[in-house]
Amino acid sequence: MIELHGGEISATSAGQGKGSRFTVRLPVVPAPVADAPGPAAVIANRVSQPLRILIVDDNRDSADSLAVILRIHEHEVRTAEDGPNGLQAATAWPPDVMVLDIGLPGMTGYDVAHELRASPQTRGSVLIALSGFGSDADVARSTEAGFRQHLVKPVDPDLLIELLRDVGVSR
């Protein structure tokens, strides 16, 4: 890795039990002169407010991993593993955004969305569908159920973060 960046590494030792010295040398590269920020820099620097995000997914590992990524981006995150627990959590802690798995056991993400839209506490929450299916019919059904976006598993974290920036900016 060091050599790929034009650097070098060396290791020396005075013998067994005498320790080792590792030296890493990397070239100094002058910082680029910035004229005006390009579109990518504008997007990267667009900071949104931290959001309250509820993830409802019966795959615990998936929900926990996504929660870690969102917390790194300073969002407040909670998780639930099924529809009834998701509804209970949303009522007790109304989120700005809910990321809902569609294929939940017992109560689908569509059912949860219907209940959320009927409640004054959660009808303003932004709903993002998370599904293993992404056909045009699946996306249309999500839109009809009140979801703003339909993401296909495994979710691209960068795409989700960008969507959340848009939510934070438009709030």
Secondary structure as UniProt FT lines:
FT   HELIX           3..5
FT   STRAND          8..12
FT   TURN            16..17
FT   STRAND          21..25
FT   HELIX           39..45
FT   STRAND          52..56
FT   HELIX           60..72
FT   TURN            73..74
FT   STRAND          76..80
FT   HELIX           83..92
FT   STRAND          97..101
FT   HELIX           109..118
FT   TURN            120..124
FT   STRAND          126..131
FT   HELIX           136..145
FT   STRAND          149..152
FT   HELIX           157..170
//
